[in-house]
């Protein structure tokens, strides 16, 4: 259900602003999106797993807050990340 270290490092390398950057909103949104995709697939097989459902909803909320922050501070980066990750506005 969680993402592998390899996949996480790959996302960090792709979306980071500079070397060692793991805290920028772009990186955090990319990692959260990958975790959300994995949990959504899990929920398809386990419909009654309410603990996972709650965690999934919390991740979606965190991602939404980060995207709102990014939109407020740097709208071009916001549009780029939404396009690359395939998210709705």
Gaussian input, Z-matrix of N, CA and C with variables (Angstrom, degrees):
# hf/3-21g

backbone

0 1
 N
 C     1     B1
 C     2     B2     1     A1
 N     3     B3     2     A2     1     D1
 C     4     B4     3     A3     2     D2
 C     5     B5     4     A4     3     D3
 N     6     B6     5     A5     4     D4
 C     7     B7     6     A6     5     D5
 C     8     B8     7     A7     6     D6
 N     9     B9     8     A8     7     D7
 C    10    B10     9     A9     8     D8
 C    11    B11    10    A10     9     D9
 N    12    B12    11    A11    10    D10
 C    13    B13    12    A12    11    D11
 C    14    B14    13    A13    12    D12
 N    15    B15    14    A14    13    D13
 C    16    B16    15    A15    14    D14
 C    17    B17    16    A16    15    D15
 N    18    B18    17    A17    16    D16
 C    19    B19    18    A18    17    D17
 C    20    B20    19    A19    18    D18
 N    21    B21    20    A20    19    D19
 C    22    B22    21    A21    20    D20
 C    23    B23    22    A22    21    D21
 N    24    B24    23    A23    22    D22
 C    25    B25    24    A24    23    D23
 C    26    B26    25    A25    24    D24
 N    27    B27    26    A26    25    D25
 C    28    B28    27    A27    26    D26
 C    29    B29    28    A28    27    D27
 N    30    B30    29    A29    28    D28
 C    31    B31    30    A30    29    D29
 C    32    B32    31    A31    30    D30
 N    33    B33    32    A32    31    D31
 C    34    B34    33    A33    32    D32
 C    35    B35    34    A34    33    D33
 N    36    B36    35    A35    34    D34
 C    37    B37    36    A36    35    D35
 C    38    B38    37    A37    36    D36
 N    39    B39    38    A38    37    D37
 C    40    B40    39    A39    38    D38
 C    41    B41    40    A40    39    D39
 N    42    B42    41    A41    40    D40
 C    43    B43    42    A42    41    D41
 C    44    B44    43    A43    42    D42
 N    45    B45    44    A44    43    D43
 C    46    B46    45    A45    44    D44
 C    47    B47    46    A46    45    D45
 N    48    B48    47    A47    46    D46
 C    49    B49    48    A48    47    D47
 C    50    B50    49    A49    48    D48
 N    51    B51    50    A50    49    D49
 C    52    B52    51    A51    50    D50
 C    53    B53    52    A52    51    D51
 N    54    B54    53    A53    52    D52
 C    55    B55    54    A54    53    D53
 C    56    B56    55    A55    54    D54
 N    57    B57    56    A56    55    D55
 C    58    B58    57    A57    56    D56
 C    59    B59    58    A58    57    D57
 N    60    B60    59    A59    58    D58
 C    61    B61    60    A60    59    D59
 C    62    B62    61    A61    60    D60
 N    63    B63    62    A62    61    D61
 C    64    B64    63    A63    62    D62
 C    65    B65    64    A64    63    D63
 N    66    B66    65    A65    64    D64
 C    67    B67    66    A66    65    D65
 C    68    B68    67    A67    66    D66
 N    69    B69    68    A68    67    D67
 C    70    B70    69    A69    68    D68
 C    71    B71    70    A70    69    D69
 N    72    B72    71    A71    70    D70
 C    73    B73    72    A72    71    D71
 C    74    B74    73    A73    72    D72
 N    75    B75    74    A74    73    D73
 C    76    B76    75    A75    74    D74
 C    77    B77    76    A76    75    D75
 N    78    B78    77    A77    76    D76
 C    79    B79    78    A78    77    D77
 C    80    B80    79    A79    78    D78
 N    81    B81    80    A80    79    D79
 C    82    B82    81    A81    80    D80
 C    83    B83    82    A82    81    D81
 N    84    B84    83    A83    82    D82
 C    85    B85    84    A84    83    D83
 C    86    B86    85    A85    84    D84
 N    87    B87    86    A86    85    D85
 C    88    B88    87    A87    86    D86
 C    89    B89    88    A88    87    D87
 N    90    B90    89    A89    88    D88
 C    91    B91    90    A90    89    D89
 C    92    B92    91    A91    90    D90
 N    93    B93    92    A92    91    D91
 C    94    B94    93    A93    92    D92
 C    95    B95    94    A94    93    D93
 N    96    B96    95    A95    94    D94
 C    97    B97    96    A96    95    D95
 C    98    B98    97    A97    96    D96
 N    99    B99    98    A98    97    D97
 C   100   B100    99    A99    98    D98
 C   101   B101   100   A100    99    D99
 N   102   B102   101   A101   100   D100
 C   103   B103   102   A102   101   D101
 C   104   B104   103   A103   102   D102
 N   105   B105   104   A104   103   D103
 C   106   B106   105   A105   104   D104
 C   107   B107   106   A106   105   D105
 N   108   B108   107   A107   106   D106
 C   109   B109   108   A108   107   D107
 C   110   B110   109   A109   108   D108
 N   111   B111   110   A110   109   D109
 C   112   B112   111   A111   110   D110
 C   113   B113   112   A112   111   D111
 N   114   B114   113   A113   112   D112
 C   115   B115   114   A114   113   D113
 C   116   B116   115   A115   114   D114
 N   117   B117   116   A116   115   D115
 C   118   B118   117   A117   116   D116
 C   119   B119   118   A118   117   D117
 N   120   B120   119   A119   118   D118
 C   121   B121   120   A120   119   D119
 C   122   B122   121   A121   120   D120
 N   123   B123   122   A122   121   D121
 C   124   B124   123   A123   122   D122
 C   125   B125   124   A124   123   D123
 N   126   B126   125   A125   124   D124
 C   127   B127   126   A126   125   D125
 C   128   B128   127   A127   126   D126
 N   129   B129   128   A128   127   D127
 C   130   B130   129   A129   128   D128
 C   131   B131   130   A130   129   D129
 N   132   B132   131   A131   130   D130
 C   133   B133   132   A132   131   D131
 C   134   B134   133   A133   132   D132
 N   135   B135   134   A134   133   D133
 C   136   B136   135   A135   134   D134
 C   137   B137   136   A136   135   D135
 N   138   B138   137   A137   136   D136
 C   139   B139   138   A138   137   D137
 C   140   B140   139   A139   138   D138
 N   141   B141   140   A140   139   D139
 C   142   B142   141   A141   140   D140
 C   143   B143   142   A142   141   D141
 N   144   B144   143   A143   142   D142
 C   145   B145   144   A144   143   D143
 C   146   B146   145   A145   144   D144
 N   147   B147   146   A146   145   D145
 C   148   B148   147   A147   146   D146
 C   149   B149   148   A148   147   D147
 N   150   B150   149   A149   148   D148
 C   151   B151   150   A150   149   D149
 C   152   B152   151   A151   150   D150
 N   153   B153   152   A152   151   D151
 C   154   B154   153   A153   152   D152
 C   155   B155   154   A154   153   D153
 N   156   B156   155   A155   154   D154
 C   157   B157   156   A156   155   D155
 C   158   B158   157   A157   156   D156
 N   159   B159   158   A158   157   D157
 C   160   B160   159   A159   158   D158
 C   161   B161   160   A160   159   D159
 N   162   B162   161   A161   160   D160
 C   163   B163   162   A162   161   D161
 C   164   B164   163   A163   162   D162
 N   165   B165   164   A164   163   D163
 C   166   B166   165   A165   164   D164
 C   167   B167   166   A166   165   D165
 N   168   B168   167   A167   166   D166
 C   169   B169   168   A168   167   D167
 C   170   B170   169   A169   168   D168
 N   171   B171   170   A170   169   D169
 C   172   B172   171   A171   170   D170
 C   173   B173   172   A172   171   D171
 N   174   B174   173   A173   172   D172
 C   175   B175   174   A174   173   D173
 C   176   B176   175   A175   174   D174
 N   177   B177   176   A176   175   D175
 C   178   B178   177   A177   176   D176
 C   179   B179   178   A178   177   D177
 N   180   B180   179   A179   178   D178
 C   181   B181   180   A180   179   D179
 C   182   B182   181   A181   180   D180
 N   183   B183   182   A182   181   D181
 C   184   B184   183   A183   182   D182
 C   185   B185   184   A184   183   D183
 N   186   B186   185   A185   184   D184
 C   187   B187   186   A186   185   D185
 C   188   B188   187   A187   186   D186
 N   189   B189   188   A188   187   D187
 C   190   B190   189   A189   188   D188
 C   191   B191   190   A190   189   D189
 N   192   B192   191   A191   190   D190
 C   193   B193   192   A192   191   D191
 C   194   B194   193   A193   192   D192
 N   195   B195   194   A194   193   D193
 C   196   B196   195   A195   194   D194
 C   197   B197   196   A196   195   D195
 N   198   B198   197   A197   196   D196
 C   199   B199   198   A198   197   D197
 C   200   B200   199   A199   198   D198
 N   201   B201   200   A200   199   D199
 C   202   B202   201   A201   200   D200
 C   203   B203   202   A202   201   D201
 N   204   B204   203   A203   202   D202
 C   205   B205   204   A204   203   D203
 C   206   B206   205   A205   204   D204
 N   207   B207   206   A206   205   D205
 C   208   B208   207   A207   206   D206
 C   209   B209   208   A208   207   D207
 N   210   B210   209   A209   208   D208
 C   211   B211   210   A210   209   D209
 C   212   B212   211   A211   210   D210
 N   213   B213   212   A212   211   D211
 C   214   B214   213   A213   212   D212
 C   215   B215   214   A214   213   D213
 N   216   B216   215   A215   214   D214
 C   217   B217   216   A216   215   D215
 C   218   B218   217   A217   216   D216
 N   219   B219   218   A218   217   D217
 C   220   B220   219   A219   218   D218
 C   221   B221   220   A220   219   D219
 N   222   B222   221   A221   220   D220
 C   223   B223   222   A222   221   D221
 C   224   B224   223   A223   222   D222
 N   225   B225   224   A224   223   D223
 C   226   B226   225   A225   224   D224
 C   227   B227   226   A226   225   D225
 N   228   B228   227   A227   226   D226
 C   229   B229   228   A228   227   D227
 C   230   B230   229   A229   228   D228
 N   231   B231   230   A230   229   D229
 C   232   B232   231   A231   230   D230
 C   233   B233   232   A232   231   D231
 N   234   B234   233   A233   232   D232
 C   235   B235   234   A234   233   D233
 C   236   B236   235   A235   234   D234
 N   237   B237   236   A236   235   D235
 C   238   B238   237   A237   236   D236
 C   239   B239   238   A238   237   D237
 N   240   B240   239   A239   238   D238
 C   241   B241   240   A240   239   D239
 C   242   B242   241   A241   240   D240
 N   243   B243   242   A242   241   D241
 C   244   B244   243   A243   242   D242
 C   245   B245   244   A244   243   D243
 N   246   B246   245   A245   244   D244
 C   247   B247   246   A246   245   D245
 C   248   B248   247   A247   246   D246
 N   249   B249   248   A248   247   D247
 C   250   B250   249   A249   248   D248
 C   251   B251   250   A250   249   D249
 N   252   B252   251   A251   250   D250
 C   253   B253   252   A252   251   D251
 C   254   B254   253   A253   252   D252
 N   255   B255   254   A254   253   D253
 C   256   B256   255   A255   254   D254
 C   257   B257   256   A256   255   D255
 N   258   B258   257   A257   256   D256
 C   259   B259   258   A258   257   D257
 C   260   B260   259   A259   258   D258
 N   261   B261   260   A260   259   D259
 C   262   B262   261   A261   260   D260
 C   263   B263   262   A262   261   D261
 N   264   B264   263   A263   262   D262
 C   265   B265   264   A264   263   D263
 C   266   B266   265   A265   264   D264

   B1=1.4398
   B2=1.5176
   B3=1.3200
   B4=1.4563
   B5=1.5236
   B6=1.3198
   B7=1.4581
   B8=1.5319
   B9=1.3096
   B10=1.4583
   B11=1.5253
   B12=1.3055
   B13=1.4618
   B14=1.5242
   B15=1.3313
   B16=1.4635
   B17=1.5346
   B18=1.3339
   B19=1.4606
   B20=1.5291
   B21=1.3440
   B22=1.4587
   B23=1.5306
   B24=1.3414
   B25=1.4699
   B26=1.5211
   B27=1.3320
   B28=1.4520
   B29=1.5347
   B30=1.3312
   B31=1.4670
   B32=1.5264
   B33=1.3359
   B34=1.4649
   B35=1.5224
   B36=1.3230
   B37=1.4638
   B38=1.5303
   B39=1.3255
   B40=1.4570
   B41=1.5304
   B42=1.3284
   B43=1.4606
   B44=1.5223
   B45=1.3298
   B46=1.4643
   B47=1.5285
   B48=1.3076
   B49=1.4637
   B50=1.5214
   B51=1.3406
   B52=1.4599
   B53=1.5196
   B54=1.3211
   B55=1.4632
   B56=1.5240
   B57=1.3078
   B58=1.4510
   B59=1.5152
   B60=1.3098
   B61=1.4594
   B62=1.5194
   B63=1.3317
   B64=1.4621
   B65=1.5226
   B66=1.3180
   B67=1.4544
   B68=1.5034
   B69=1.3239
   B70=1.4579
   B71=1.5342
   B72=1.3252
   B73=1.4678
   B74=1.5275
   B75=1.3302
   B76=1.4650
   B77=1.5253
   B78=1.3238
   B79=1.4654
   B80=1.5185
   B81=1.3170
   B82=1.4545
   B83=1.5190
   B84=1.3249
   B85=1.4668
   B86=1.5238
   B87=1.3334
   B88=1.4604
   B89=1.5303
   B90=1.3254
   B91=1.4614
   B92=1.5222
   B93=1.3280
   B94=1.4622
   B95=1.5273
   B96=1.3215
   B97=1.4579
   B98=1.5256
   B99=1.3182
   B100=1.4654
   B101=1.5269
   B102=1.3306
   B103=1.4664
   B104=1.5234
   B105=1.3313
   B106=1.4622
   B107=1.5232
   B108=1.3277
   B109=1.4677
   B110=1.5214
   B111=1.3355
   B112=1.4677
   B113=1.5221
   B114=1.3227
   B115=1.4622
   B116=1.5289
   B117=1.3082
   B118=1.4579
   B119=1.5248
   B120=1.3274
   B121=1.4628
   B122=1.5276
   B123=1.3159
   B124=1.4690
   B125=1.5271
   B126=1.3243
   B127=1.4677
   B128=1.5239
   B129=1.3235
   B130=1.4564
   B131=1.5160
   B132=1.3302
   B133=1.4613
   B134=1.5213
   B135=1.3195
   B136=1.4563
   B137=1.5230
   B138=1.3142
   B139=1.4595
   B140=1.5249
   B141=1.3196
   B142=1.4628
   B143=1.5246
   B144=1.3112
   B145=1.4592
   B146=1.5259
   B147=1.3196
   B148=1.4549
   B149=1.5199
   B150=1.3136
   B151=1.4625
   B152=1.5287
   B153=1.3143
   B154=1.4599
   B155=1.5194
   B156=1.3225
   B157=1.4642
   B158=1.5238
   B159=1.3242
   B160=1.4603
   B161=1.5276
   B162=1.3327
   B163=1.4609
   B164=1.5190
   B165=1.3356
   B166=1.4626
   B167=1.5252
   B168=1.3140
   B169=1.4636
   B170=1.5258
   B171=1.3255
   B172=1.4638
   B173=1.5227
   B174=1.3341
   B175=1.4634
   B176=1.5305
   B177=1.3272
   B178=1.4718
   B179=1.5269
   B180=1.3286
   B181=1.4614
   B182=1.5169
   B183=1.3380
   B184=1.4708
   B185=1.5283
   B186=1.3287
   B187=1.4652
   B188=1.5234
   B189=1.3288
   B190=1.4588
   B191=1.5273
   B192=1.3302
   B193=1.4648
   B194=1.5243
   B195=1.3310
   B196=1.4633
   B197=1.5278
   B198=1.3342
   B199=1.4585
   B200=1.5325
   B201=1.3278
   B202=1.4627
   B203=1.5226
   B204=1.3320
   B205=1.4599
   B206=1.5241
   B207=1.3185
   B208=1.4616
   B209=1.5266
   B210=1.3179
   B211=1.4618
   B212=1.5285
   B213=1.3210
   B214=1.4582
   B215=1.5268
   B216=1.3416
   B217=1.4590
   B218=1.5240
   B219=1.3306
   B220=1.4676
   B221=1.5251
   B222=1.3253
   B223=1.4602
   B224=1.5263
   B225=1.3260
   B226=1.4652
   B227=1.5288
   B228=1.3394
   B229=1.4714
   B230=1.5239
   B231=1.3349
   B232=1.4633
   B233=1.5295
   B234=1.3265
   B235=1.4585
   B236=1.5266
   B237=1.3385
   B238=1.4664
   B239=1.5188
   B240=1.3290
   B241=1.4684
   B242=1.5192
   B243=1.3200
   B244=1.4651
   B245=1.5304
   B246=1.3223
   B247=1.4587
   B248=1.5302
   B249=1.3457
   B250=1.4630
   B251=1.5312
   B252=1.3392
   B253=1.4587
   B254=1.5254
   B255=1.3204
   B256=1.4626
   B257=1.5136
   B258=1.3350
   B259=1.4669
   B260=1.5235
   B261=1.3210
   B262=1.4644
   B263=1.5265
   B264=1.3154
   B265=1.4654
   B266=1.5012
   A1=111.94
   A2=117.69
   A3=118.81
   A4=109.49
   A5=115.74
   A6=118.84
   A7=109.32
   A8=115.48
   A9=120.22
   A10=110.07
   A11=115.28
   A12=121.20
   A13=109.92
   A14=116.33
   A15=120.90
   A16=110.79
   A17=116.77
   A18=121.17
   A19=110.72
   A20=116.38
   A21=121.25
   A22=110.65
   A23=116.75
   A24=120.77
   A25=111.26
   A26=116.24
   A27=120.99
   A28=110.64
   A29=116.64
   A30=120.72
   A31=111.00
   A32=116.44
   A33=120.54
   A34=110.23
   A35=116.17
   A36=120.46
   A37=111.11
   A38=116.82
   A39=120.91
   A40=112.75
   A41=118.03
   A42=121.06
   A43=114.70
   A44=118.77
   A45=120.00
   A46=111.18
   A47=115.11
   A48=121.23
   A49=111.30
   A50=117.12
   A51=122.81
   A52=107.94
   A53=117.99
   A54=121.88
   A55=110.71
   A56=115.96
   A57=121.11
   A58=114.01
   A59=117.62
   A60=121.75
   A61=109.44
   A62=116.28
   A63=120.13
   A64=111.33
   A65=117.94
   A66=120.70
   A67=115.14
   A68=118.39
   A69=118.77
   A70=109.15
   A71=116.62
   A72=119.63
   A73=113.23
   A74=117.00
   A75=119.65
   A76=110.97
   A77=116.37
   A78=121.26
   A79=109.85
   A80=117.13
   A81=120.54
   A82=111.42
   A83=117.88
   A84=121.27
   A85=110.10
   A86=117.67
   A87=120.79
   A88=111.20
   A89=117.34
   A90=120.93
   A91=110.32
   A92=116.90
   A93=119.70
   A94=111.64
   A95=117.38
   A96=120.82
   A97=110.74
   A98=117.37
   A99=120.74
   A100=110.76
   A101=117.00
   A102=120.44
   A103=110.89
   A104=117.10
   A105=121.25
   A106=110.57
   A107=117.23
   A108=120.44
   A109=110.86
   A110=117.17
   A111=120.45
   A112=111.56
   A113=117.05
   A114=120.07
   A115=111.90
   A116=117.31
   A117=120.49
   A118=110.27
   A119=116.65
   A120=120.10
   A121=110.53
   A122=116.91
   A123=121.32
   A124=110.70
   A125=116.18
   A126=120.12
   A127=111.63
   A128=117.88
   A129=120.34
   A130=111.98
   A131=116.68
   A132=120.82
   A133=112.76
   A134=117.66
   A135=122.72
   A136=109.60
   A137=116.05
   A138=120.99
   A139=113.56
   A140=118.20
   A141=120.75
   A142=113.47
   A143=117.39
   A144=121.89
   A145=108.59
   A146=116.02
   A147=120.79
   A148=112.56
   A149=118.11
   A150=120.52
   A151=109.97
   A152=116.22
   A153=119.99
   A154=110.92
   A155=115.69
   A156=119.86
   A157=110.65
   A158=116.83
   A159=120.95
   A160=110.36
   A161=116.61
   A162=120.26
   A163=111.91
   A164=116.27
   A165=121.02
   A166=110.54
   A167=116.78
   A168=120.11
   A169=111.27
   A170=117.16
   A171=120.13
   A172=111.38
   A173=117.00
   A174=120.52
   A175=110.93
   A176=116.09
   A177=120.11
   A178=109.92
   A179=116.95
   A180=120.64
   A181=112.16
   A182=116.30
   A183=120.13
   A184=110.93
   A185=115.99
   A186=119.99
   A187=110.49
   A188=116.77
   A189=120.38
   A190=111.22
   A191=117.02
   A192=120.93
   A193=110.99
   A194=116.65
   A195=119.90
   A196=111.30
   A197=116.64
   A198=120.03
   A199=111.32
   A200=117.53
   A201=120.12
   A202=110.62
   A203=116.62
   A204=120.95
   A205=110.66
   A206=115.76
   A207=120.65
   A208=110.89
   A209=116.87
   A210=120.67
   A211=110.96
   A212=116.15
   A213=120.97
   A214=111.26
   A215=118.07
   A216=121.11
   A217=114.30
   A218=118.11
   A219=120.29
   A220=108.87
   A221=115.62
   A222=119.84
   A223=112.80
   A224=118.96
   A225=119.44
   A226=110.78
   A227=117.57
   A228=120.70
   A229=110.35
   A230=115.92
   A231=121.27
   A232=110.98
   A233=116.28
   A234=120.20
   A235=111.78
   A236=116.54
   A237=120.37
   A238=111.68
   A239=116.50
   A240=120.08
   A241=111.04
   A242=117.17
   A243=120.22
   A244=110.06
   A245=115.84
   A246=119.71
   A247=111.41
   A248=116.75
   A249=120.94
   A250=112.58
   A251=116.27
   A252=119.75
   A253=113.05
   A254=116.96
   A255=119.83
   A256=113.34
   A257=116.43
   A258=120.68
   A259=110.05
   A260=115.69
   A261=120.03
   A262=109.05
   A263=115.66
   A264=120.65
   A265=110.57
   D1=-32.21
   D2=177.39
   D3=-88.05
   D4=165.76
   D5=-178.75
   D6=-86.00
   D7=153.41
   D8=-178.71
   D9=-76.95
   D10=161.03
   D11=178.96
   D12=-61.85
   D13=-39.43
   D14=179.77
   D15=-61.57
   D16=-46.62
   D17=-178.91
   D18=-65.68
   D19=-39.40
   D20=179.21
   D21=-63.27
   D22=-45.62
   D23=178.77
   D24=-64.02
   D25=-35.99
   D26=178.42
   D27=-64.32
   D28=-42.62
   D29=178.33
   D30=-66.05
   D31=-40.77
   D32=179.19
   D33=-62.64
   D34=-43.16
   D35=-179.53
   D36=-64.41
   D37=-37.85
   D38=-176.30
   D39=-74.00
   D40=-39.94
   D41=-171.56
   D42=-105.69
   D43=-1.38
   D44=-177.20
   D45=-73.10
   D46=153.07
   D47=178.72
   D48=-83.59
   D49=-32.11
   D50=178.78
   D51=-152.67
   D52=174.22
   D53=-179.48
   D54=-62.07
   D55=136.23
   D56=178.41
   D57=79.80
   D58=8.56
   D59=-178.15
   D60=-86.06
   D61=109.24
   D62=177.32
   D63=-119.93
   D64=-5.47
   D65=-173.39
   D66=-107.40
   D67=-2.75
   D68=-179.14
   D69=-68.24
   D70=151.70
   D71=-177.49
   D72=-58.27
   D73=-33.75
   D74=-179.51
   D75=-62.40
   D76=-44.73
   D77=-179.75
   D78=-66.24
   D79=-44.30
   D80=-178.69
   D81=-63.60
   D82=-40.58
   D83=178.98
   D84=-65.20
   D85=-41.09
   D86=179.81
   D87=-63.62
   D88=-43.05
   D89=179.83
   D90=-67.34
   D91=-43.37
   D92=177.99
   D93=-62.51
   D94=-38.56
   D95=179.29
   D96=-63.09
   D97=-41.29
   D98=178.45
   D99=-64.80
   D100=-42.28
   D101=178.31
   D102=-64.99
   D103=-38.58
   D104=178.95
   D105=-64.64
   D106=-41.22
   D107=177.47
   D108=-60.61
   D109=-44.15
   D110=179.74
   D111=-63.97
   D112=-43.07
   D113=-179.27
   D114=-69.93
   D115=-32.37
   D116=177.12
   D117=-64.79
   D118=-40.75
   D119=176.57
   D120=-64.55
   D121=-39.88
   D122=178.13
   D123=-63.03
   D124=-40.99
   D125=-178.83
   D126=-67.93
   D127=-25.63
   D128=176.26
   D129=-64.68
   D130=-33.45
   D131=-179.78
   D132=-90.41
   D133=-26.27
   D134=-174.79
   D135=-124.37
   D136=78.41
   D137=-172.47
   D138=-67.08
   D139=-24.56
   D140=-176.13
   D141=-98.45
   D142=12.14
   D143=179.93
   D144=-83.42
   D145=85.91
   D146=-173.13
   D147=-76.60
   D148=-25.09
   D149=176.81
   D150=-67.07
   D151=-42.04
   D152=177.59
   D153=-68.17
   D154=-36.06
   D155=178.55
   D156=-61.14
   D157=-43.45
   D158=179.09
   D159=-63.22
   D160=-44.06
   D161=177.81
   D162=-61.90
   D163=-39.48
   D164=178.52
   D165=-62.87
   D166=-44.46
   D167=179.56
   D168=-64.47
   D169=-35.48
   D170=176.98
   D171=-66.52
   D172=-40.30
   D173=177.94
   D174=-63.75
   D175=-41.88
   D176=178.93
   D177=-62.23
   D178=-40.44
   D179=178.14
   D180=-64.36
   D181=-42.31
   D182=178.27
   D183=-62.75
   D184=-43.23
   D185=179.77
   D186=-63.50
   D187=-40.52
   D188=179.81
   D189=-63.11
   D190=-40.92
   D191=178.26
   D192=-63.83
   D193=-42.58
   D194=178.67
   D195=-64.38
   D196=-39.61
   D197=178.86
   D198=-66.98
   D199=-37.45
   D200=176.32
   D201=-63.94
   D202=-41.16
   D203=177.67
   D204=-62.20
   D205=-44.91
   D206=-179.38
   D207=-64.68
   D208=-39.59
   D209=179.45
   D210=-65.12
   D211=-38.64
   D212=-179.15
   D213=-68.78
   D214=-37.25
   D215=-173.12
   D216=-96.48
   D217=-33.65
   D218=-177.38
   D219=-149.88
   D220=88.81
   D221=-172.79
   D222=-67.32
   D223=-30.23
   D224=178.83
   D225=-66.90
   D226=-42.48
   D227=176.65
   D228=-63.17
   D229=-38.57
   D230=178.35
   D231=-59.49
   D232=-47.83
   D233=-179.84
   D234=-65.62
   D235=-38.21
   D236=177.95
   D237=-62.74
   D238=-48.11
   D239=-175.61
   D240=-67.44
   D241=-36.57
   D242=178.74
   D243=-65.79
   D244=-40.83
   D245=179.87
   D246=-66.50
   D247=-43.94
   D248=-177.87
   D249=-67.05
   D250=-38.82
   D251=-177.83
   D252=-87.46
   D253=-9.92
   D254=178.16
   D255=74.27
   D256=36.90
   D257=-179.32
   D258=-96.83
   D259=158.18
   D260=175.20
   D261=-83.73
   D262=158.66
   D263=178.48
   D264=-74.34

